[in-house]
Amino acid sequence: MLTIAVRWRAHLSTVFARGPSVQTDPLERVKRRTYLIATLSGLPAVLLVWISMGPEGLLGNMIFSMFILFYLACVVALWSRVVTIRLAERVMFLGVVLFTFVHLSYVLYANGTLADARTTITEVSYTTLTVLYVVAYLIFDSRTALRISLTLFGLELFAVLAKALSEAPDGPNQGEILWSLRMHAFMGAVIALIYASSYLKDQLLSQREMAEAMHRLAHTDQLTGVANRRELYSELLKETNVSERYGRPLSVIFFDLDNFKRVNDIYGHDCGDDVLRGVVGATERVLRATDRLGRWGGEEFVVLAPETDLQEAGRLAERLRVEIANHTYGSAPAVTASLGFAEYEAGDTPETLIKRADHALYKAKILGRNRAIADWGRCPSPIRAGQHFSWSALQQ
């Protein structure tokens, strides 16, 4: 018996522990917090409605008591995270729907006439249904939420009209019919407004996603996922303007894969594409958060290095060269890269800065490939401003 009690206590502590739930929805944490705040905020309102209604008889009080217990159980389930948010929101929605129609049926047929039930229906049933119409669009997609809203609207309208028509053997009470039609016209307008708002939101979201996709297509290299030449030139123009205005250092590293045509000729273009993607992955492991990598074209890549002088750019270029040479590319052979780099000088444009880095890259190719060469700009000596470079490739 003691062992069984210990096991049950451990089980209950596990169930009600506030541990992390299985993430089945990327918005689960936000939804759970939002629903928990909403249900806790709505609890006083539910209790006040119950108290203000006064005695309704044993059945009416039982209905409301069961609903409050269900409401509290939902709060506990949300807080303890014993169920997924997808299951919790659907169970809560179904529970409120059942309460609404059970309570509506009781109010309609426990009272003598529809006129006696008008106040309760207006304060409880119509208010609850309006909330359900809104919540449906939070849980389901727009079309499903519209179908659910129209179904609830139709069932409620049928129940009220059936009661109104059954009261007068010689004909329906026109006053009650007009009241019902006014209320349902208002609720129909609410449903239409909610659906129009949801539809507009979906269209705006779709347009935004399309615009973002078009922007990615226009500014991203589709093969490697890095910036394309257009985006890279735009970024370089911004950085050169900053360097010109504030005198901040800026360097550009231009590198090209050595003998890449042989990879495509021998192993095929699919293998060549894998190599290009592998080079991007190897390069991004070396780059800093402020650096920007882009594909200039073919097997040529450019790295923008803001706040980086020529000496720092040389160290970065050498790390890139080593990383690319040591990286494995699956079934393809190892590849190497030749790199040229240059630092922004007053009066440089994006074109002239890229051109100087490209000239340094050409020198690296001439000197035997798989090396990094600096462009010294207008400085005639490889030692500038007292800076000494330690790698031999730059002293060729």
N, C-alpha and C positions, 0 to 999 in steps of 0.2 A: 504493500500500500504506500509506504513511504517513497519507494522508487517511482511509482506511478505519479504521485503528487509532484515529485521533483521534475519529472518529464513534462507534465502538464504546465507547471509554472515556467519552465524553460521555453516551452512552445508559445505560451501566451506572451512572454516577454519578447520573443522574437517577432511575433505577429504585430505587436503594438509598438515596437521600437521604431524610431524615426530614422531608419536607415534609408539609403538611396534606393529608389525603385528602378526597375528595368526601363531603360529609356527606349520606348517604342515610338515616340514622337519627339522631333527636335525641339518643339515648343512645350514639352511636358512640364518643365519646371515653371515656366511663366504661366501656363494655364492653371496648374495646380495652385499657385499662389493667388492668382486672380479669382478662381472659384472659391477658394477658402475665404478670402476677404469678402467676397460677395455674399456667401452663405452666412458668415458671421454677422455681417451688416444687416442682412435681411431677417435674421432671427428675431430681434425685438419687434419688427413690423408684424411678423406672423403672430407673435404672442399678443400684441396689441389688438390685432384684428379679431382674434379669438375672444379676448376679454370684452371688446366693445360689442360683439354680437349678442352677448347675454345668453341665457339658457335657451337651447334649441332642442332639448330633449335628449334622451339617452343615446340614441343613434347618432345624432349630429355631433355630440361631444365625443363619442367614440371615434368618429371619422376624423375629427380634427386632432384628437389625441394621437391616433395612429400616424397621422401625417407629421406631427411634431416629432414623434419618436423616429420616423423615417428621416426627417430633416436632420436631427441630431446624429443619426447613424452615418449620414452622408458627410457631415462635418468631421466626424471621427475618422472615417475612411480616407478623406482627403488629407487630414493632418498626419495620420499614421502611415500613409502610403502603402497600404496593404493591397491595393488594386491599382491597375494602370489607369491613367487619366482618361483613356478612351472608353474603358468600361465604366468608370465612375460617372462621366458626364452623360452617357446614354442611360444608365440606370436612374440617375437623378431626373433626367428629362422624362423618362417613362413614368416614374413614380409621381411626378407633379401632374402629368397628364391624367393618370388614373384618379388621383385625388380630386382634380378639377371636375371631372365628369361624374364621379361618384357623389361629390358634394353638390354639384348642380342638380343631379337627379333627385337627391334627397330634398333640396330646397324647393324644387318645382312641385313635388308631389306631397311634401309634408305640410305645405301651406295650402290654404283653401283656394286662393286665386293667384293669378300671376302678379296682380297688383301688390299682394302681400309680400311677394318674393323679390320685387324689383330692386329694393335697396340692397339686399344681400347679394343678388346676382351682379349688380353694378359694382359693388365694393370688392367682392371676392372673385367671382367667376370671370368677369370681363378684365379685371386688372391682372389676374393670373394668366389668362390667355394672351394678353398683350405682351407680358413678359416672356411667355413661351414662344411667341412669334419672333421676338428678338433673339432669344437664346438659340433657336433652331438654326439661325444663320451663323452662330458661333461654332456650332458642333458639326453641321452638315454643309455640303456644298450648296450653292445658291438654288439650283433646280430642285434638289431633294428637299431643302428647307421650304421652298415655295409649295411643293406638293403637300408636305406635312402641315404647313400653315393653312392651306385651303381645306385640307381634310378636317382639321380641328374646327375651323370656321364653319364648314358645312354641317358637321355633327352638332355643334352648339346651336346653330340657327334652326336646324330641324327639331331639336329638343324643345326650344323655346316656342317656336311656332306651333308645334304639336300641342303643347300645353295651352296656348292661347286659343287654338281652334276647338279644343275639347271642352272649354269652359262654357261656351254658349251654344245650346242646342239649336237655337234659332239663327245663329250667325255669330261670327267672332266679334269680340269687343274691339271696336275700331281704335279706341284710344291705346289699348295695349299693343295692337298690331303696329300702329304708327310709332310708338316708343321703341318697339323691337327693331323696326326697320331703320329708325334713326341711329340706334346704337350699332347695328350691324353695318350700316353704311359707313359710320366712323371707323369701325374695326377693319372693314374692307379697305378704306383709304390708308389706314396704318400699315396693313399688309403690303399694299401697292407701294407705299413710300419706302418701307424697309427693303423690298425687293429691288426697287429702282436704285436705292443707295448701294445695295450690295452689287448690283449689276454694274453700276458706274465704277465702284471700287475695283471690281474684277477687270473691267476694261482699262482703267488707268494702270493697274498692275501689269496687265498684258502689254500695254504700250511701253511701260518702263522697261520691262524685261526685253522687249524687242529692241528698244533703243540701246540698252546695255549690250545686247548681242551684236548689234550693228557696230557699236563702238569697239567691241573686242575684235570683230572681223577686220575693222579698218586700222586698228592699232596693235594687233597681236599677230605674231608669226604662227600660222596654224600648225606647223609641224612640231615646233619646239615649245610653243607656249610663252616665249619671251617677247619683248617688244620688237616690233618690226622697224624697218628703216624710217618710215614716216614718224612713228612715235618717238624713236630715238633722236631723230633730228629736232623734233619739237622740244624734247627735254634738254638737248644740248644747247639749243638757242636760249632757253631760260637760264641755264647755268652760265653760259658765257656772258649774258647780260648782268647776272649777279656778280660775276668776277670783274667785269668791266666797271661796274658802279662802285663796288665795295672793296675791290682789290683782294678778293678771297682766292686762294689757290684752287685750281681745277686741272685735272689730268684726264687724258683719254688713252685707253689701251686698245689697240687694233690688232687682232690676231687672226691667223689663217691656218687651217689644218694642212699639214705637209702631205703632199702626194695623195690627196683625198680622191682624185679621179681614179686611181688604181683600186681603191676600195670598191667604188661603184662598178668598175669594169670587171673585177675578179669575183666579187661576192654579191653583186647585184645592188640595185637602188634601195630595196627594202632594208638590206643590211646597212647601207650608207645612211639611211634615215635613222636607224637605231643608233648608229655612231654619233650622229649629230645630236640626238636627244641625250645620249650618254655624256657628250662633251658639255652640254648645258647643265646636266646634273652635277658633273664634277666641278664645273666652274662656280656654280651657285654655292657649293660647300665652302669655297674659299672666300667668296666676296663678303663684304661687310654689309650691314643693314642699309647704309647710305649709298652703296654702289648700285648701278643700274646696268643690267646686261641686255643686249639686243642683238638680233641677227641682221647684219648689214646686207647680206645676200649670199646665196650659195653656201660655202663653208667659211665665210668671213663673219666675224663677230666683233662687237665693239663694247667696251666697258666704260661707262662714265663714272669717274671717281671724284666727286666734289670734296672740297676741303682737303685735297691731297696734292702735295708738291711732287716734283719730279723724282726725288729720292724715295719717297713713300710709294709712288707709282711703280718704281723699279722693283721694290721688294714685293709688291703685290703681283706684278707681272711674272716675277720669278716663281712665286708660289703657284700661280696659274699654270705656268709651263710644266712644273714638276707634277702637279695634280693630274693634268691632262695626259702626260706621258705615262704615268703609273696606273692610270685607270684601266680597268678591264672592260671590254666591250662585247662580251659573249663570244659568239663564233667568229667575230671580226678580229683582225689583228690589232695590236696596239697602234695608236696614232700619236703623232707629236704635233706641236703647234709652234709657229714662228710668230713672235710678238713685237710690235713697235709701239712706243708710247711717247707722248708729248705733253708738256704742261702749257696751260694757257698763258699767253703773253699779251700785253696791251695792244689793242688793235686787231687781235685775232677775231675771226668769224667762225661759225661752225665749219664752214668749208675749209678754211685755211688750217684750222686745228686738226681736222680729220686728215687733211692732205699731208701735214707734217708727220702724223702718226703712221700714215700709209707709207711714206718714204722710209721711215725707220723700219717698218715691216719688210719693205723691199730689200733693205740692207741685210736684215736678218736672214732672208732667203738666200741672198748672194753669198753670205758668210758661212753657209752650210746648214741652215734650218735648225729647228729645235733650240732656239735661243731668243732672248729678249734684248732689243736694242733701243736706246733712247734717241730722240731727236732733241738736239741742244738748242734749237731755235737760233737766235742771233748771237749766242755765246760761242766763241771759237774754240774753247777749251773744254775737255770733259770734266773739269773741276769748276763749278760755278758757285759763287757766294760761299766759298769755304766748305762746300759739301763734298765728301769723298764717297765713292761708290765701291762696294767691296766685292761685287761679283765680276768675274773676268769678262763675261760677255759684253758688258757695257764699255770695256776699255779697248775693244777692237778698233 
